[in-house]
């Protein structure tokens, strides 16, 4: 038994996963991946009692670790399967990154906050999560590594970043919460062909804002 993931942690995680499963909106494969990721290691030890509550929680740098249900819901909308190339905008704590990796995706994740970029990298390395992390502006994406089969934006965008459209492969899916203010509408965008997209919306959520052209040092 890994000391960092005790029977108690696993029991609390199972209760959390069961509560999310009851909503009938998160795919079983995604729930399995979430059950394999110890959320508590992405949080400071002083806040471990919050690790398996279905809520977001501050992680510093004005960012949060996403609500587990939101992670599951966004990941389900993305229809991730093994081998797909995924661009994640906003590494944050690294928790969502780990879930995507557990699904077998090839994850490329970009974070604009230097402190979070470094911390997430260490945690993911300790967990032996194979993901490529980058420090930079999420609005720009990673054109050098494009195209991507999936693009996930984990912060609230005032509009859909045009620069990311060109980095999405034909047949690819982008999931992004769109809206200014405290509440965003979840968008799923399927790229039918160049310049032709199918857009659907999937309820309201709360995310920290996506800040353009701003990186910490």
Biotite code that builds the C-alpha atoms (Angstrom):
import biotite.structure as struc

atoms = struc.array([
    struc.Atom([0.000, 0.000, 0.000], chain_id="A", res_id=1, res_name="UNK", atom_name="CA", element="C"),
    struc.Atom([1.357, 3.401, -0.985], chain_id="A", res_id=2, res_name="UNK", atom_name="CA", element="C"),
    struc.Atom([1.591, 5.528, 2.172], chain_id="A", res_id=3, res_name="UNK", atom_name="CA", element="C"),
    struc.Atom([0.462, 8.537, 0.146], chain_id="A", res_id=4, res_name="UNK", atom_name="CA", element="C"),
    struc.Atom([-2.727, 6.705, -0.873], chain_id="A", res_id=5, res_name="UNK", atom_name="CA", element="C"),
    struc.Atom([-4.034, 4.870, 2.181], chain_id="A", res_id=6, res_name="UNK", atom_name="CA", element="C"),
    struc.Atom([-7.112, 2.692, 2.624], chain_id="A", res_id=7, res_name="UNK", atom_name="CA", element="C"),
    struc.Atom([-8.823, 5.722, 4.116], chain_id="A", res_id=8, res_name="UNK", atom_name="CA", element="C"),
    struc.Atom([-8.045, 7.836, 1.057], chain_id="A", res_id=9, res_name="UNK", atom_name="CA", element="C"),
    struc.Atom([-9.287, 5.102, -1.256], chain_id="A", res_id=10, res_name="UNK", atom_name="CA", element="C"),
    struc.Atom([-12.466, 4.679, 0.748], chain_id="A", res_id=11, res_name="UNK", atom_name="CA", element="C"),
    struc.Atom([-13.212, 8.407, 0.634], chain_id="A", res_id=12, res_name="UNK", atom_name="CA", element="C"),
    struc.Atom([-12.452, 8.440, -3.076], chain_id="A", res_id=13, res_name="UNK", atom_name="CA", element="C"),
    struc.Atom([-14.850, 5.567, -3.714], chain_id="A", res_id=14, res_name="UNK", atom_name="CA", element="C"),
    struc.Atom([-17.631, 7.461, -1.927], chain_id="A", res_id=15, res_name="UNK", atom_name="CA", element="C"),
    struc.Atom([-16.892, 10.524, -4.064], chain_id="A", res_id=16, res_name="UNK", atom_name="CA", element="C"),
    struc.Atom([-16.911, 8.499, -7.288], chain_id="A", res_id=17, res_name="UNK", atom_name="CA", element="C"),
    struc.Atom([-20.170, 6.805, -6.292], chain_id="A", res_id=18, res_name="UNK", atom_name="CA", element="C"),
    struc.Atom([-21.796, 10.207, -5.689], chain_id="A", res_id=19, res_name="UNK", atom_name="CA", element="C"),
    struc.Atom([-20.706, 11.407, -9.128], chain_id="A", res_id=20, res_name="UNK", atom_name="CA", element="C"),
    struc.Atom([-21.853, 8.147, -10.748], chain_id="A", res_id=21, res_name="UNK", atom_name="CA", element="C"),
    struc.Atom([-25.329, 8.747, -9.320], chain_id="A", res_id=22, res_name="UNK", atom_name="CA", element="C"),
    struc.Atom([-25.688, 11.858, -11.499], chain_id="A", res_id=23, res_name="UNK", atom_name="CA", element="C"),
    struc.Atom([-25.593, 9.636, -14.628], chain_id="A", res_id=24, res_name="UNK", atom_name="CA", element="C"),
    struc.Atom([-23.660, 12.213, -16.672], chain_id="A", res_id=25, res_name="UNK", atom_name="CA", element="C"),
    struc.Atom([-20.089, 10.953, -16.372], chain_id="A", res_id=26, res_name="UNK", atom_name="CA", element="C"),
    struc.Atom([-18.854, 7.979, -18.417], chain_id="A", res_id=27, res_name="UNK", atom_name="CA", element="C"),
    struc.Atom([-17.880, 4.851, -16.506], chain_id="A", res_id=28, res_name="UNK", atom_name="CA", element="C"),
    struc.Atom([-14.409, 4.824, -18.063], chain_id="A", res_id=29, res_name="UNK", atom_name="CA", element="C"),
    struc.Atom([-13.836, 8.357, -16.831], chain_id="A", res_id=30, res_name="UNK", atom_name="CA", element="C"),
    struc.Atom([-14.989, 7.410, -13.329], chain_id="A", res_id=31, res_name="UNK", atom_name="CA", element="C"),
    struc.Atom([-12.533, 4.514, -13.339], chain_id="A", res_id=32, res_name="UNK", atom_name="CA", element="C"),
    struc.Atom([-9.689, 6.849, -14.310], chain_id="A", res_id=33, res_name="UNK", atom_name="CA", element="C"),
    struc.Atom([-10.694, 9.297, -11.571], chain_id="A", res_id=34, res_name="UNK", atom_name="CA", element="C"),
    struc.Atom([-10.734, 6.456, -9.045], chain_id="A", res_id=35, res_name="UNK", atom_name="CA", element="C"),
    struc.Atom([-7.112, 5.733, -9.975], chain_id="A", res_id=36, res_name="UNK", atom_name="CA", element="C"),
    struc.Atom([-5.946, 9.292, -9.303], chain_id="A", res_id=37, res_name="UNK", atom_name="CA", element="C"),
    struc.Atom([-5.300, 10.255, -5.642], chain_id="A", res_id=38, res_name="UNK", atom_name="CA", element="C"),
    struc.Atom([-6.748, 13.781, -5.636], chain_id="A", res_id=39, res_name="UNK", atom_name="CA", element="C"),
    struc.Atom([-5.381, 14.513, -2.182], chain_id="A", res_id=40, res_name="UNK", atom_name="CA", element="C"),
    struc.Atom([-1.755, 14.554, -3.363], chain_id="A", res_id=41, res_name="UNK", atom_name="CA", element="C"),
    struc.Atom([-2.572, 17.591, -5.542], chain_id="A", res_id=42, res_name="UNK", atom_name="CA", element="C"),
    struc.Atom([-3.577, 19.596, -2.449], chain_id="A", res_id=43, res_name="UNK", atom_name="CA", element="C"),
    struc.Atom([-1.609, 20.903, 0.509], chain_id="A", res_id=44, res_name="UNK", atom_name="CA", element="C"),
    struc.Atom([-1.697, 18.501, 3.455], chain_id="A", res_id=45, res_name="UNK", atom_name="CA", element="C"),
    struc.Atom([-3.464, 21.104, 5.627], chain_id="A", res_id=46, res_name="UNK", atom_name="CA", element="C"),
    struc.Atom([-6.535, 20.771, 3.422], chain_id="A", res_id=47, res_name="UNK", atom_name="CA", element="C"),
    struc.Atom([-6.764, 17.008, 3.063], chain_id="A", res_id=48, res_name="UNK", atom_name="CA", element="C"),
    struc.Atom([-10.250, 16.918, 4.565], chain_id="A", res_id=49, res_name="UNK", atom_name="CA", element="C"),
    struc.Atom([-11.459, 18.744, 1.443], chain_id="A", res_id=50, res_name="UNK", atom_name="CA", element="C"),
    struc.Atom([-9.751, 16.411, -1.048], chain_id="A", res_id=51, res_name="UNK", atom_name="CA", element="C"),
    struc.Atom([-12.716, 14.081, -1.523], chain_id="A", res_id=52, res_name="UNK", atom_name="CA", element="C"),
    struc.Atom([-15.513, 16.574, -1.308], chain_id="A", res_id=53, res_name="UNK", atom_name="CA", element="C"),
    struc.Atom([-17.158, 17.341, -4.625], chain_id="A", res_id=54, res_name="UNK", atom_name="CA", element="C"),
    struc.Atom([-16.055, 20.942, -4.715], chain_id="A", res_id=55, res_name="UNK", atom_name="CA", element="C"),
    struc.Atom([-13.346, 23.160, -6.130], chain_id="A", res_id=56, res_name="UNK", atom_name="CA", element="C"),
    struc.Atom([-10.636, 24.365, -3.770], chain_id="A", res_id=57, res_name="UNK", atom_name="CA", element="C"),
    struc.Atom([-7.979, 27.125, -3.935], chain_id="A", res_id=58, res_name="UNK", atom_name="CA", element="C"),
    struc.Atom([-4.442, 25.981, -4.785], chain_id="A", res_id=59, res_name="UNK", atom_name="CA", element="C"),
    struc.Atom([-2.695, 29.367, -4.835], chain_id="A", res_id=60, res_name="UNK", atom_name="CA", element="C"),
    struc.Atom([-1.895, 31.841, -7.636], chain_id="A", res_id=61, res_name="UNK", atom_name="CA", element="C"),
    struc.Atom([-5.609, 32.724, -7.742], chain_id="A", res_id=62, res_name="UNK", atom_name="CA", element="C"),
    struc.Atom([-6.351, 29.286, -9.181], chain_id="A", res_id=63, res_name="UNK", atom_name="CA", element="C"),
    struc.Atom([-8.353, 26.267, -7.989], chain_id="A", res_id=64, res_name="UNK", atom_name="CA", element="C"),
    struc.Atom([-8.315, 22.511, -8.257], chain_id="A", res_id=65, res_name="UNK", atom_name="CA", element="C"),
    struc.Atom([-11.489, 21.811, -10.218], chain_id="A", res_id=66, res_name="UNK", atom_name="CA", element="C"),
    struc.Atom([-14.580, 20.239, -8.706], chain_id="A", res_id=67, res_name="UNK", atom_name="CA", element="C"),
    struc.Atom([-14.328, 16.472, -9.341], chain_id="A", res_id=68, res_name="UNK", atom_name="CA", element="C"),
    struc.Atom([-17.750, 16.389, -11.008], chain_id="A", res_id=69, res_name="UNK", atom_name="CA", element="C"),
    struc.Atom([-16.641, 19.113, -13.416], chain_id="A", res_id=70, res_name="UNK", atom_name="CA", element="C"),
    struc.Atom([-13.476, 17.174, -14.260], chain_id="A", res_id=71, res_name="UNK", atom_name="CA", element="C"),
    struc.Atom([-15.564, 14.076, -14.968], chain_id="A", res_id=72, res_name="UNK", atom_name="CA", element="C"),
    struc.Atom([-18.175, 15.948, -16.982], chain_id="A", res_id=73, res_name="UNK", atom_name="CA", element="C"),
    struc.Atom([-15.668, 17.819, -19.171], chain_id="A", res_id=74, res_name="UNK", atom_name="CA", element="C"),
    struc.Atom([-13.663, 14.663, -19.757], chain_id="A", res_id=75, res_name="UNK", atom_name="CA", element="C"),
    struc.Atom([-16.817, 12.773, -20.753], chain_id="A", res_id=76, res_name="UNK", atom_name="CA", element="C"),
    struc.Atom([-17.722, 15.485, -23.276], chain_id="A", res_id=77, res_name="UNK", atom_name="CA", element="C"),
    struc.Atom([-14.253, 15.139, -24.780], chain_id="A", res_id=78, res_name="UNK", atom_name="CA", element="C"),
    struc.Atom([-14.758, 11.436, -25.594], chain_id="A", res_id=79, res_name="UNK", atom_name="CA", element="C"),
    struc.Atom([-11.142, 10.634, -24.747], chain_id="A", res_id=80, res_name="UNK", atom_name="CA", element="C"),
    struc.Atom([-9.721, 7.274, -25.730], chain_id="A", res_id=81, res_name="UNK", atom_name="CA", element="C"),
    struc.Atom([-6.259, 5.745, -25.588], chain_id="A", res_id=82, res_name="UNK", atom_name="CA", element="C"),
    struc.Atom([-3.729, 7.200, -27.988], chain_id="A", res_id=83, res_name="UNK", atom_name="CA", element="C"),
    struc.Atom([-5.520, 10.488, -28.643], chain_id="A", res_id=84, res_name="UNK", atom_name="CA", element="C"),
    struc.Atom([-3.399, 13.641, -28.576], chain_id="A", res_id=85, res_name="UNK", atom_name="CA", element="C"),
    struc.Atom([-4.885, 16.095, -26.070], chain_id="A", res_id=86, res_name="UNK", atom_name="CA", element="C"),
    struc.Atom([-4.027, 19.751, -25.467], chain_id="A", res_id=87, res_name="UNK", atom_name="CA", element="C"),
    struc.Atom([-4.988, 20.989, -22.006], chain_id="A", res_id=88, res_name="UNK", atom_name="CA", element="C"),
    struc.Atom([-5.134, 24.748, -21.475], chain_id="A", res_id=89, res_name="UNK", atom_name="CA", element="C"),
    struc.Atom([-4.478, 25.353, -17.778], chain_id="A", res_id=90, res_name="UNK", atom_name="CA", element="C"),
    struc.Atom([-2.510, 22.627, -15.985], chain_id="A", res_id=91, res_name="UNK", atom_name="CA", element="C"),
    struc.Atom([-3.404, 24.076, -12.588], chain_id="A", res_id=92, res_name="UNK", atom_name="CA", element="C"),
    struc.Atom([-2.822, 21.457, -9.909], chain_id="A", res_id=93, res_name="UNK", atom_name="CA", element="C"),
    struc.Atom([-2.253, 18.726, -12.497], chain_id="A", res_id=94, res_name="UNK", atom_name="CA", element="C"),
    struc.Atom([-5.284, 16.707, -11.352], chain_id="A", res_id=95, res_name="UNK", atom_name="CA", element="C"),
    struc.Atom([-7.158, 16.915, -14.662], chain_id="A", res_id=96, res_name="UNK", atom_name="CA", element="C"),
    struc.Atom([-3.881, 16.172, -16.463], chain_id="A", res_id=97, res_name="UNK", atom_name="CA", element="C"),
    struc.Atom([-3.533, 12.963, -14.467], chain_id="A", res_id=98, res_name="UNK", atom_name="CA", element="C"),
    struc.Atom([-7.096, 11.846, -15.256], chain_id="A", res_id=99, res_name="UNK", atom_name="CA", element="C"),
    struc.Atom([-6.536, 12.385, -18.986], chain_id="A", res_id=100, res_name="UNK", atom_name="CA", element="C"),
    struc.Atom([-3.293, 10.437, -18.794], chain_id="A", res_id=101, res_name="UNK", atom_name="CA", element="C"),
    struc.Atom([-4.988, 7.545, -16.976], chain_id="A", res_id=102, res_name="UNK", atom_name="CA", element="C"),
    struc.Atom([-7.355, 7.317, -19.939], chain_id="A", res_id=103, res_name="UNK", atom_name="CA", element="C"),
    struc.Atom([-4.353, 6.668, -22.164], chain_id="A", res_id=104, res_name="UNK", atom_name="CA", element="C"),
    struc.Atom([-4.263, 10.090, -23.824], chain_id="A", res_id=105, res_name="UNK", atom_name="CA", element="C"),
    struc.Atom([-1.021, 11.734, -24.955], chain_id="A", res_id=106, res_name="UNK", atom_name="CA", element="C"),
    struc.Atom([-1.339, 14.903, -22.892], chain_id="A", res_id=107, res_name="UNK", atom_name="CA", element="C"),
    struc.Atom([0.238, 18.260, -23.700], chain_id="A", res_id=108, res_name="UNK", atom_name="CA", element="C"),
    struc.Atom([-0.604, 20.760, -20.959], chain_id="A", res_id=109, res_name="UNK", atom_name="CA", element="C"),
    struc.Atom([0.195, 24.467, -20.728], chain_id="A", res_id=110, res_name="UNK", atom_name="CA", element="C"),
    struc.Atom([0.179, 26.643, -17.593], chain_id="A", res_id=111, res_name="UNK", atom_name="CA", element="C"),
    struc.Atom([0.811, 30.392, -17.302], chain_id="A", res_id=112, res_name="UNK", atom_name="CA", element="C"),
    struc.Atom([1.549, 30.444, -13.552], chain_id="A", res_id=113, res_name="UNK", atom_name="CA", element="C"),
    struc.Atom([5.191, 29.504, -12.974], chain_id="A", res_id=114, res_name="UNK", atom_name="CA", element="C"),
    struc.Atom([4.615, 28.294, -9.397], chain_id="A", res_id=115, res_name="UNK", atom_name="CA", element="C"),
    struc.Atom([1.793, 25.958, -10.447], chain_id="A", res_id=116, res_name="UNK", atom_name="CA", element="C"),
    struc.Atom([3.728, 24.758, -13.495], chain_id="A", res_id=117, res_name="UNK", atom_name="CA", element="C"),
    struc.Atom([6.629, 23.692, -11.279], chain_id="A", res_id=118, res_name="UNK", atom_name="CA", element="C"),
    struc.Atom([4.477, 22.177, -8.532], chain_id="A", res_id=119, res_name="UNK", atom_name="CA", element="C"),
    struc.Atom([2.266, 20.200, -10.912], chain_id="A", res_id=120, res_name="UNK", atom_name="CA", element="C"),
    struc.Atom([5.325, 18.904, -12.732], chain_id="A", res_id=121, res_name="UNK", atom_name="CA", element="C"),
    struc.Atom([6.782, 17.514, -9.523], chain_id="A", res_id=122, res_name="UNK", atom_name="CA", element="C"),
    struc.Atom([3.538, 15.858, -8.420], chain_id="A", res_id=123, res_name="UNK", atom_name="CA", element="C"),
    struc.Atom([2.906, 14.278, -11.812], chain_id="A", res_id=124, res_name="UNK", atom_name="CA", element="C"),
    struc.Atom([6.488, 13.047, -11.962], chain_id="A", res_id=125, res_name="UNK", atom_name="CA", element="C"),
    struc.Atom([6.158, 11.528, -8.473], chain_id="A", res_id=126, res_name="UNK", atom_name="CA", element="C"),
    struc.Atom([2.995, 9.720, -9.628], chain_id="A", res_id=127, res_name="UNK", atom_name="CA", element="C"),
    struc.Atom([4.782, 8.603, -12.800], chain_id="A", res_id=128, res_name="UNK", atom_name="CA", element="C"),
    struc.Atom([2.206, 10.344, -14.939], chain_id="A", res_id=129, res_name="UNK", atom_name="CA", element="C"),
    struc.Atom([3.561, 10.734, -18.454], chain_id="A", res_id=130, res_name="UNK", atom_name="CA", element="C"),
    struc.Atom([2.466, 14.176, -19.675], chain_id="A", res_id=131, res_name="UNK", atom_name="CA", element="C"),
    struc.Atom([4.318, 16.985, -21.433], chain_id="A", res_id=132, res_name="UNK", atom_name="CA", element="C"),
    struc.Atom([4.033, 20.245, -19.487], chain_id="A", res_id=133, res_name="UNK", atom_name="CA", element="C"),
    struc.Atom([4.730, 23.703, -20.860], chain_id="A", res_id=134, res_name="UNK", atom_name="CA", element="C"),
    struc.Atom([4.991, 27.119, -19.255], chain_id="A", res_id=135, res_name="UNK", atom_name="CA", element="C"),
    struc.Atom([3.272, 29.705, -21.444], chain_id="A", res_id=136, res_name="UNK", atom_name="CA", element="C"),
    struc.Atom([0.163, 31.551, -22.605], chain_id="A", res_id=137, res_name="UNK", atom_name="CA", element="C"),
    struc.Atom([-2.769, 29.200, -23.054], chain_id="A", res_id=138, res_name="UNK", atom_name="CA", element="C"),
    struc.Atom([-4.435, 31.522, -25.547], chain_id="A", res_id=139, res_name="UNK", atom_name="CA", element="C"),
    struc.Atom([-1.652, 30.708, -28.005], chain_id="A", res_id=140, res_name="UNK", atom_name="CA", element="C"),
    struc.Atom([-1.882, 26.968, -27.494], chain_id="A", res_id=141, res_name="UNK", atom_name="CA", element="C"),
    struc.Atom([1.026, 24.879, -28.760], chain_id="A", res_id=142, res_name="UNK", atom_name="CA", element="C"),
    struc.Atom([1.121, 25.336, -32.561], chain_id="A", res_id=143, res_name="UNK", atom_name="CA", element="C"),
    struc.Atom([4.475, 23.561, -32.817], chain_id="A", res_id=144, res_name="UNK", atom_name="CA", element="C"),
    struc.Atom([2.842, 20.316, -31.629], chain_id="A", res_id=145, res_name="UNK", atom_name="CA", element="C"),
    struc.Atom([-0.499, 20.723, -33.449], chain_id="A", res_id=146, res_name="UNK", atom_name="CA", element="C"),
    struc.Atom([-2.821, 19.342, -34.615], chain_id="A", res_id=147, res_name="UNK", atom_name="CA", element="C"),
    struc.Atom([-4.543, 17.893, -31.537], chain_id="A", res_id=148, res_name="UNK", atom_name="CA", element="C"),
    struc.Atom([-7.388, 15.368, -31.462], chain_id="A", res_id=149, res_name="UNK", atom_name="CA", element="C"),
    struc.Atom([-8.852, 17.025, -28.389], chain_id="A", res_id=150, res_name="UNK", atom_name="CA", element="C"),
    struc.Atom([-8.487, 20.437, -26.753], chain_id="A", res_id=151, res_name="UNK", atom_name="CA", element="C"),
    struc.Atom([-9.662, 21.078, -23.206], chain_id="A", res_id=152, res_name="UNK", atom_name="CA", element="C"),
    struc.Atom([-9.848, 24.548, -21.675], chain_id="A", res_id=153, res_name="UNK", atom_name="CA", element="C"),
    struc.Atom([-9.984, 24.405, -17.875], chain_id="A", res_id=154, res_name="UNK", atom_name="CA", element="C"),
    struc.Atom([-10.633, 28.099, -17.217], chain_id="A", res_id=155, res_name="UNK", atom_name="CA", element="C"),
    struc.Atom([-13.435, 30.467, -18.140], chain_id="A", res_id=156, res_name="UNK", atom_name="CA", element="C"),
    struc.Atom([-12.873, 32.055, -21.559], chain_id="A", res_id=157, res_name="UNK", atom_name="CA", element="C"),
    struc.Atom([-14.711, 35.290, -22.468], chain_id="A", res_id=158, res_name="UNK", atom_name="CA", element="C"),
    struc.Atom([-14.916, 33.863, -25.993], chain_id="A", res_id=159, res_name="UNK", atom_name="CA", element="C"),
    struc.Atom([-13.590, 30.802, -27.786], chain_id="A", res_id=160, res_name="UNK", atom_name="CA", element="C"),
    struc.Atom([-9.893, 31.462, -28.534], chain_id="A", res_id=161, res_name="UNK", atom_name="CA", element="C"),
    struc.Atom([-9.594, 31.578, -32.337], chain_id="A", res_id=162, res_name="UNK", atom_name="CA", element="C"),
    struc.Atom([-5.956, 30.526, -32.180], chain_id="A", res_id=163, res_name="UNK", atom_name="CA", element="C"),
    struc.Atom([-7.020, 27.131, -30.836], chain_id="A", res_id=164, res_name="UNK", atom_name="CA", element="C"),
    struc.Atom([-9.367, 26.343, -33.725], chain_id="A", res_id=165, res_name="UNK", atom_name="CA", element="C"),
    struc.Atom([-6.470, 25.982, -36.140], chain_id="A", res_id=166, res_name="UNK", atom_name="CA", element="C"),
    struc.Atom([-4.757, 23.576, -33.737], chain_id="A", res_id=167, res_name="UNK", atom_name="CA", element="C"),
    struc.Atom([-7.727, 21.179, -33.650], chain_id="A", res_id=168, res_name="UNK", atom_name="CA", element="C"),
    struc.Atom([-7.655, 18.296, -36.113], chain_id="A", res_id=169, res_name="UNK", atom_name="CA", element="C"),
    struc.Atom([-10.588, 17.579, -38.433], chain_id="A", res_id=170, res_name="UNK", atom_name="CA", element="C"),
    struc.Atom([-12.961, 15.358, -36.465], chain_id="A", res_id=171, res_name="UNK", atom_name="CA", element="C"),
    struc.Atom([-11.470, 16.689, -33.253], chain_id="A", res_id=172, res_name="UNK", atom_name="CA", element="C"),
    struc.Atom([-13.337, 17.980, -30.196], chain_id="A", res_id=173, res_name="UNK", atom_name="CA", element="C"),
    struc.Atom([-12.770, 21.107, -28.117], chain_id="A", res_id=174, res_name="UNK", atom_name="CA", element="C"),
    struc.Atom([-14.450, 21.558, -24.734], chain_id="A", res_id=175, res_name="UNK", atom_name="CA", element="C"),
    struc.Atom([-14.396, 25.069, -23.292], chain_id="A", res_id=176, res_name="UNK", atom_name="CA", element="C"),
    struc.Atom([-16.414, 27.004, -20.677], chain_id="A", res_id=177, res_name="UNK", atom_name="CA", element="C"),
    struc.Atom([-17.381, 30.333, -22.283], chain_id="A", res_id=178, res_name="UNK", atom_name="CA", element="C"),
    struc.Atom([-18.608, 33.487, -20.584], chain_id="A", res_id=179, res_name="UNK", atom_name="CA", element="C"),
    struc.Atom([-17.519, 36.579, -18.723], chain_id="A", res_id=180, res_name="UNK", atom_name="CA", element="C"),
    struc.Atom([-18.222, 36.984, -15.038], chain_id="A", res_id=181, res_name="UNK", atom_name="CA", element="C"),
    struc.Atom([-18.704, 34.255, -12.446], chain_id="A", res_id=182, res_name="UNK", atom_name="CA", element="C"),
    struc.Atom([-20.651, 31.767, -14.569], chain_id="A", res_id=183, res_name="UNK", atom_name="CA", element="C"),
    struc.Atom([-19.761, 30.141, -17.885], chain_id="A", res_id=184, res_name="UNK", atom_name="CA", element="C"),
    struc.Atom([-21.621, 27.912, -20.330], chain_id="A", res_id=185, res_name="UNK", atom_name="CA", element="C"),
    struc.Atom([-19.884, 24.668, -21.252], chain_id="A", res_id=186, res_name="UNK", atom_name="CA", element="C"),
    struc.Atom([-19.346, 24.370, -24.997], chain_id="A", res_id=187, res_name="UNK", atom_name="CA", element="C"),
    struc.Atom([-18.493, 21.258, -26.983], chain_id="A", res_id=188, res_name="UNK", atom_name="CA", element="C"),
    struc.Atom([-17.161, 22.035, -30.448], chain_id="A", res_id=189, res_name="UNK", atom_name="CA", element="C"),
    struc.Atom([-16.617, 19.337, -33.077], chain_id="A", res_id=190, res_name="UNK", atom_name="CA", element="C"),
    struc.Atom([-14.504, 20.288, -36.085], chain_id="A", res_id=191, res_name="UNK", atom_name="CA", element="C"),
    struc.Atom([-16.389, 18.818, -39.076], chain_id="A", res_id=192, res_name="UNK", atom_name="CA", element="C"),
    struc.Atom([-13.981, 20.315, -41.613], chain_id="A", res_id=193, res_name="UNK", atom_name="CA", element="C"),
    struc.Atom([-11.921, 23.470, -41.898], chain_id="A", res_id=194, res_name="UNK", atom_name="CA", element="C"),
    struc.Atom([-14.272, 26.354, -41.147], chain_id="A", res_id=195, res_name="UNK", atom_name="CA", element="C"),
    struc.Atom([-17.208, 24.073, -40.319], chain_id="A", res_id=196, res_name="UNK", atom_name="CA", element="C"),
    struc.Atom([-17.974, 23.312, -36.683], chain_id="A", res_id=197, res_name="UNK", atom_name="CA", element="C"),
    struc.Atom([-20.791, 21.685, -34.746], chain_id="A", res_id=198, res_name="UNK", atom_name="CA", element="C"),
    struc.Atom([-21.344, 23.561, -31.477], chain_id="A", res_id=199, res_name="UNK", atom_name="CA", element="C"),
    struc.Atom([-23.452, 22.359, -28.547], chain_id="A", res_id=200, res_name="UNK", atom_name="CA", element="C"),
    struc.Atom([-23.861, 23.711, -25.010], chain_id="A", res_id=201, res_name="UNK", atom_name="CA", element="C"),
    struc.Atom([-23.987, 21.687, -21.814], chain_id="A", res_id=202, res_name="UNK", atom_name="CA", element="C"),
    struc.Atom([-25.058, 23.712, -18.795], chain_id="A", res_id=203, res_name="UNK", atom_name="CA", element="C"),
    struc.Atom([-23.496, 26.335, -16.555], chain_id="A", res_id=204, res_name="UNK", atom_name="CA", element="C"),
    struc.Atom([-20.311, 26.038, -14.520], chain_id="A", res_id=205, res_name="UNK", atom_name="CA", element="C"),
    struc.Atom([-17.955, 28.252, -12.532], chain_id="A", res_id=206, res_name="UNK", atom_name="CA", element="C"),
    struc.Atom([-14.298, 28.599, -13.459], chain_id="A", res_id=207, res_name="UNK", atom_name="CA", element="C"),
    struc.Atom([-11.521, 31.043, -12.702], chain_id="A", res_id=208, res_name="UNK", atom_name="CA", element="C"),
    struc.Atom([-11.044, 33.419, -15.654], chain_id="A", res_id=209, res_name="UNK", atom_name="CA", element="C"),
    struc.Atom([-8.701, 32.749, -18.538], chain_id="A", res_id=210, res_name="UNK", atom_name="CA", element="C"),
    struc.Atom([-6.267, 35.687, -18.637], chain_id="A", res_id=211, res_name="UNK", atom_name="CA", element="C"),
    struc.Atom([-4.741, 36.549, -21.984], chain_id="A", res_id=212, res_name="UNK", atom_name="CA", element="C"),
    struc.Atom([-1.084, 37.484, -22.428], chain_id="A", res_id=213, res_name="UNK", atom_name="CA", element="C"),
    struc.Atom([-0.319, 37.272, -18.720], chain_id="A", res_id=214, res_name="UNK", atom_name="CA", element="C"),
    struc.Atom([2.261, 34.958, -17.211], chain_id="A", res_id=215, res_name="UNK", atom_name="CA", element="C"),
    struc.Atom([3.750, 34.927, -13.751], chain_id="A", res_id=216, res_name="UNK", atom_name="CA", element="C"),
    struc.Atom([7.495, 35.008, -13.320], chain_id="A", res_id=217, res_name="UNK", atom_name="CA", element="C"),
])
